[in-house]
Amino acid sequence: MPLNPSVQICTHIKINGVRCGSPALRGKEFCYFHQRMIRGVSTPQNPRIHPLALIENEERTRQAIRGIKDMFRKGII
């Protein structure tokens, strides 16, 4: 329950069934994190968080591992 009743809460339901609980972006249904993750908001040129860090469930973990393997294969890391 938000402290201010006028603040909307992110509607994302995590894989464990728990609602996110972060404040939603103004006029949106998701918080900053889930808006980018679910809706595919473009990533800034120098993001503070690498897209592989957006791990929330098993499928995202598999995607991150595949991405890291590809980077090794390409010689990026």
Phi and psi in radians as a Rosetta constraint file:
Dihedral C 1 N 2 CA 2 C 2 CIRCULARHARMONIC -1.201 0.35
Dihedral N 2 CA 2 C 2 N 3 CIRCULARHARMONIC 2.675 0.35
Dihedral C 2 N 3 CA 3 C 3 CIRCULARHARMONIC -1.172 0.35
Dihedral N 3 CA 3 C 3 N 4 CIRCULARHARMONIC -0.640 0.35
Dihedral C 3 N 4 CA 4 C 4 CIRCULARHARMONIC -1.826 0.35
Dihedral N 4 CA 4 C 4 N 5 CIRCULARHARMONIC 2.051 0.35
Dihedral C 4 N 5 CA 5 C 5 CIRCULARHARMONIC -1.119 0.35
Dihedral N 5 CA 5 C 5 N 6 CIRCULARHARMONIC -0.297 0.35
Dihedral C 5 N 6 CA 6 C 6 CIRCULARHARMONIC -1.436 0.35
Dihedral N 6 CA 6 C 6 N 7 CIRCULARHARMONIC -0.134 0.35
Dihedral C 6 N 7 CA 7 C 7 CIRCULARHARMONIC -1.464 0.35
Dihedral N 7 CA 7 C 7 N 8 CIRCULARHARMONIC 2.146 0.35
Dihedral C 7 N 8 CA 8 C 8 CIRCULARHARMONIC -1.362 0.35
Dihedral N 8 CA 8 C 8 N 9 CIRCULARHARMONIC 2.561 0.35
Dihedral C 8 N 9 CA 9 C 9 CIRCULARHARMONIC -1.867 0.35
Dihedral N 9 CA 9 C 9 N 10 CIRCULARHARMONIC 2.515 0.35
Dihedral C 9 N 10 CA 10 C 10 CIRCULARHARMONIC -0.946 0.35
Dihedral N 10 CA 10 C 10 N 11 CIRCULARHARMONIC 2.366 0.35
Dihedral C 10 N 11 CA 11 C 11 CIRCULARHARMONIC -1.631 0.35
Dihedral N 11 CA 11 C 11 N 12 CIRCULARHARMONIC 0.060 0.35
Dihedral C 11 N 12 CA 12 C 12 CIRCULARHARMONIC -1.168 0.35
Dihedral N 12 CA 12 C 12 N 13 CIRCULARHARMONIC 2.321 0.35
Dihedral C 12 N 13 CA 13 C 13 CIRCULARHARMONIC -1.829 0.35
Dihedral N 13 CA 13 C 13 N 14 CIRCULARHARMONIC 2.115 0.35
Dihedral C 13 N 14 CA 14 C 14 CIRCULARHARMONIC -1.225 0.35
Dihedral N 14 CA 14 C 14 N 15 CIRCULARHARMONIC 2.931 0.35
Dihedral C 14 N 15 CA 15 C 15 CIRCULARHARMONIC -1.055 0.35
Dihedral N 15 CA 15 C 15 N 16 CIRCULARHARMONIC -0.456 0.35
Dihedral C 15 N 16 CA 16 C 16 CIRCULARHARMONIC -1.511 0.35
Dihedral N 16 CA 16 C 16 N 17 CIRCULARHARMONIC 0.053 0.35
Dihedral C 16 N 17 CA 17 C 17 CIRCULARHARMONIC 1.578 0.35
Dihedral N 17 CA 17 C 17 N 18 CIRCULARHARMONIC -0.009 0.35
Dihedral C 17 N 18 CA 18 C 18 CIRCULARHARMONIC -1.592 0.35
Dihedral N 18 CA 18 C 18 N 19 CIRCULARHARMONIC 2.374 0.35
Dihedral C 18 N 19 CA 19 C 19 CIRCULARHARMONIC -1.277 0.35
Dihedral N 19 CA 19 C 19 N 20 CIRCULARHARMONIC 2.571 0.35
Dihedral C 19 N 20 CA 20 C 20 CIRCULARHARMONIC -0.926 0.35
Dihedral N 20 CA 20 C 20 N 21 CIRCULARHARMONIC -1.052 0.35
Dihedral C 20 N 21 CA 21 C 21 CIRCULARHARMONIC 1.652 0.35
Dihedral N 21 CA 21 C 21 N 22 CIRCULARHARMONIC -0.195 0.35
Dihedral C 21 N 22 CA 22 C 22 CIRCULARHARMONIC -1.341 0.35
Dihedral N 22 CA 22 C 22 N 23 CIRCULARHARMONIC 2.702 0.35
Dihedral C 22 N 23 CA 23 C 23 CIRCULARHARMONIC -1.168 0.35
Dihedral N 23 CA 23 C 23 N 24 CIRCULARHARMONIC 2.404 0.35
Dihedral C 23 N 24 CA 24 C 24 CIRCULARHARMONIC -1.314 0.35
Dihedral N 24 CA 24 C 24 N 25 CIRCULARHARMONIC 2.683 0.35
Dihedral C 24 N 25 CA 25 C 25 CIRCULARHARMONIC -1.121 0.35
Dihedral N 25 CA 25 C 25 N 26 CIRCULARHARMONIC 2.610 0.35
Dihedral C 25 N 26 CA 26 C 26 CIRCULARHARMONIC -0.988 0.35
Dihedral N 26 CA 26 C 26 N 27 CIRCULARHARMONIC 2.135 0.35
Dihedral C 26 N 27 CA 27 C 27 CIRCULARHARMONIC 1.381 0.35
Dihedral N 27 CA 27 C 27 N 28 CIRCULARHARMONIC 0.090 0.35
Dihedral C 27 N 28 CA 28 C 28 CIRCULARHARMONIC -2.072 0.35
Dihedral N 28 CA 28 C 28 N 29 CIRCULARHARMONIC 2.935 0.35
Dihedral C 28 N 29 CA 29 C 29 CIRCULARHARMONIC -1.724 0.35
Dihedral N 29 CA 29 C 29 N 30 CIRCULARHARMONIC -0.154 0.35
Dihedral C 29 N 30 CA 30 C 30 CIRCULARHARMONIC -2.093 0.35
Dihedral N 30 CA 30 C 30 N 31 CIRCULARHARMONIC 2.777 0.35
Dihedral C 30 N 31 CA 31 C 31 CIRCULARHARMONIC -1.307 0.35
Dihedral N 31 CA 31 C 31 N 32 CIRCULARHARMONIC 3.060 0.35
Dihedral C 31 N 32 CA 32 C 32 CIRCULARHARMONIC -0.978 0.35
Dihedral N 32 CA 32 C 32 N 33 CIRCULARHARMONIC -0.843 0.35
Dihedral C 32 N 33 CA 33 C 33 CIRCULARHARMONIC -1.048 0.35
Dihedral N 33 CA 33 C 33 N 34 CIRCULARHARMONIC -0.924 0.35
Dihedral C 33 N 34 CA 34 C 34 CIRCULARHARMONIC -1.305 0.35
Dihedral N 34 CA 34 C 34 N 35 CIRCULARHARMONIC -0.487 0.35
Dihedral C 34 N 35 CA 35 C 35 CIRCULARHARMONIC -1.062 0.35
Dihedral N 35 CA 35 C 35 N 36 CIRCULARHARMONIC -0.793 0.35
Dihedral C 35 N 36 CA 36 C 36 CIRCULARHARMONIC -1.194 0.35
Dihedral N 36 CA 36 C 36 N 37 CIRCULARHARMONIC -0.714 0.35
Dihedral C 36 N 37 CA 37 C 37 CIRCULARHARMONIC -1.220 0.35
Dihedral N 37 CA 37 C 37 N 38 CIRCULARHARMONIC -0.795 0.35
Dihedral C 37 N 38 CA 38 C 38 CIRCULARHARMONIC -1.516 0.35
Dihedral N 38 CA 38 C 38 N 39 CIRCULARHARMONIC -0.799 0.35
Dihedral C 38 N 39 CA 39 C 39 CIRCULARHARMONIC -1.543 0.35
Dihedral N 39 CA 39 C 39 N 40 CIRCULARHARMONIC -0.153 0.35
Dihedral C 39 N 40 CA 40 C 40 CIRCULARHARMONIC 1.265 0.35
Dihedral N 40 CA 40 C 40 N 41 CIRCULARHARMONIC 0.659 0.35
Dihedral C 40 N 41 CA 41 C 41 CIRCULARHARMONIC -1.075 0.35
Dihedral N 41 CA 41 C 41 N 42 CIRCULARHARMONIC 2.405 0.35
Dihedral C 41 N 42 CA 42 C 42 CIRCULARHARMONIC -1.041 0.35
Dihedral N 42 CA 42 C 42 N 43 CIRCULARHARMONIC 2.544 0.35
Dihedral C 42 N 43 CA 43 C 43 CIRCULARHARMONIC -1.531 0.35
Dihedral N 43 CA 43 C 43 N 44 CIRCULARHARMONIC 2.329 0.35
Dihedral C 43 N 44 CA 44 C 44 CIRCULARHARMONIC -1.070 0.35
Dihedral N 44 CA 44 C 44 N 45 CIRCULARHARMONIC 2.831 0.35
Dihedral C 44 N 45 CA 45 C 45 CIRCULARHARMONIC -1.067 0.35
Dihedral N 45 CA 45 C 45 N 46 CIRCULARHARMONIC -0.700 0.35
Dihedral C 45 N 46 CA 46 C 46 CIRCULARHARMONIC -2.111 0.35
Dihedral N 46 CA 46 C 46 N 47 CIRCULARHARMONIC 1.260 0.35
Dihedral C 46 N 47 CA 47 C 47 CIRCULARHARMONIC -1.206 0.35
Dihedral N 47 CA 47 C 47 N 48 CIRCULARHARMONIC 2.572 0.35
Dihedral C 47 N 48 CA 48 C 48 CIRCULARHARMONIC -1.302 0.35
Dihedral N 48 CA 48 C 48 N 49 CIRCULARHARMONIC -0.515 0.35
Dihedral C 48 N 49 CA 49 C 49 CIRCULARHARMONIC -2.009 0.35
Dihedral N 49 CA 49 C 49 N 50 CIRCULARHARMONIC 2.191 0.35
Dihedral C 49 N 50 CA 50 C 50 CIRCULARHARMONIC -1.216 0.35
Dihedral N 50 CA 50 C 50 N 51 CIRCULARHARMONIC 2.490 0.35
Dihedral C 50 N 51 CA 51 C 51 CIRCULARHARMONIC -0.937 0.35
Dihedral N 51 CA 51 C 51 N 52 CIRCULARHARMONIC -0.496 0.35
Dihedral C 51 N 52 CA 52 C 52 CIRCULARHARMONIC -1.198 0.35
Dihedral N 52 CA 52 C 52 N 53 CIRCULARHARMONIC -0.278 0.35
Dihedral C 52 N 53 CA 53 C 53 CIRCULARHARMONIC -1.373 0.35
Dihedral N 53 CA 53 C 53 N 54 CIRCULARHARMONIC -0.108 0.35
Dihedral C 53 N 54 CA 54 C 54 CIRCULARHARMONIC -1.484 0.35
Dihedral N 54 CA 54 C 54 N 55 CIRCULARHARMONIC 1.046 0.35
Dihedral C 54 N 55 CA 55 C 55 CIRCULARHARMONIC -1.727 0.35
Dihedral N 55 CA 55 C 55 N 56 CIRCULARHARMONIC 2.096 0.35
Dihedral C 55 N 56 CA 56 C 56 CIRCULARHARMONIC -2.202 0.35
Dihedral N 56 CA 56 C 56 N 57 CIRCULARHARMONIC -0.390 0.35
Dihedral C 56 N 57 CA 57 C 57 CIRCULARHARMONIC -2.591 0.35
Dihedral N 57 CA 57 C 57 N 58 CIRCULARHARMONIC -3.066 0.35
Dihedral C 57 N 58 CA 58 C 58 CIRCULARHARMONIC -1.082 0.35
Dihedral N 58 CA 58 C 58 N 59 CIRCULARHARMONIC -0.720 0.35
Dihedral C 58 N 59 CA 59 C 59 CIRCULARHARMONIC -1.125 0.35
Dihedral N 59 CA 59 C 59 N 60 CIRCULARHARMONIC -0.740 0.35
Dihedral C 59 N 60 CA 60 C 60 CIRCULARHARMONIC -1.133 0.35
Dihedral N 60 CA 60 C 60 N 61 CIRCULARHARMONIC -0.584 0.35
Dihedral C 60 N 61 CA 61 C 61 CIRCULARHARMONIC -1.132 0.35
Dihedral N 61 CA 61 C 61 N 62 CIRCULARHARMONIC -0.777 0.35
Dihedral C 61 N 62 CA 62 C 62 CIRCULARHARMONIC -1.068 0.35
Dihedral N 62 CA 62 C 62 N 63 CIRCULARHARMONIC -0.741 0.35
Dihedral C 62 N 63 CA 63 C 63 CIRCULARHARMONIC -1.069 0.35
Dihedral N 63 CA 63 C 63 N 64 CIRCULARHARMONIC -0.731 0.35
Dihedral C 63 N 64 CA 64 C 64 CIRCULARHARMONIC -1.118 0.35
Dihedral N 64 CA 64 C 64 N 65 CIRCULARHARMONIC -0.744 0.35
Dihedral C 64 N 65 CA 65 C 65 CIRCULARHARMONIC -1.115 0.35
Dihedral N 65 CA 65 C 65 N 66 CIRCULARHARMONIC -0.744 0.35
Dihedral C 65 N 66 CA 66 C 66 CIRCULARHARMONIC -1.084 0.35
Dihedral N 66 CA 66 C 66 N 67 CIRCULARHARMONIC -0.710 0.35
Dihedral C 66 N 67 CA 67 C 67 CIRCULARHARMONIC -1.110 0.35
Dihedral N 67 CA 67 C 67 N 68 CIRCULARHARMONIC -0.724 0.35
Dihedral C 67 N 68 CA 68 C 68 CIRCULARHARMONIC -1.158 0.35
Dihedral N 68 CA 68 C 68 N 69 CIRCULARHARMONIC -0.738 0.35
Dihedral C 68 N 69 CA 69 C 69 CIRCULARHARMONIC -1.053 0.35
Dihedral N 69 CA 69 C 69 N 70 CIRCULARHARMONIC -0.724 0.35
Dihedral C 69 N 70 CA 70 C 70 CIRCULARHARMONIC -1.117 0.35
Dihedral N 70 CA 70 C 70 N 71 CIRCULARHARMONIC -0.719 0.35
Dihedral C 70 N 71 CA 71 C 71 CIRCULARHARMONIC -1.095 0.35
Dihedral N 71 CA 71 C 71 N 72 CIRCULARHARMONIC -0.716 0.35
Dihedral C 71 N 72 CA 72 C 72 CIRCULARHARMONIC -1.081 0.35
Dihedral N 72 CA 72 C 72 N 73 CIRCULARHARMONIC -0.791 0.35
Dihedral C 72 N 73 CA 73 C 73 CIRCULARHARMONIC -1.073 0.35
Dihedral N 73 CA 73 C 73 N 74 CIRCULARHARMONIC -0.672 0.35
Dihedral C 73 N 74 CA 74 C 74 CIRCULARHARMONIC -1.442 0.35
Dihedral N 74 CA 74 C 74 N 75 CIRCULARHARMONIC -0.125 0.35
Dihedral C 74 N 75 CA 75 C 75 CIRCULARHARMONIC 1.386 0.35
Dihedral N 75 CA 75 C 75 N 76 CIRCULARHARMONIC 0.297 0.35
Dihedral C 75 N 76 CA 76 C 76 CIRCULARHARMONIC -1.275 0.35
Dihedral N 76 CA 76 C 76 N 77 CIRCULARHARMONIC -0.649 0.35
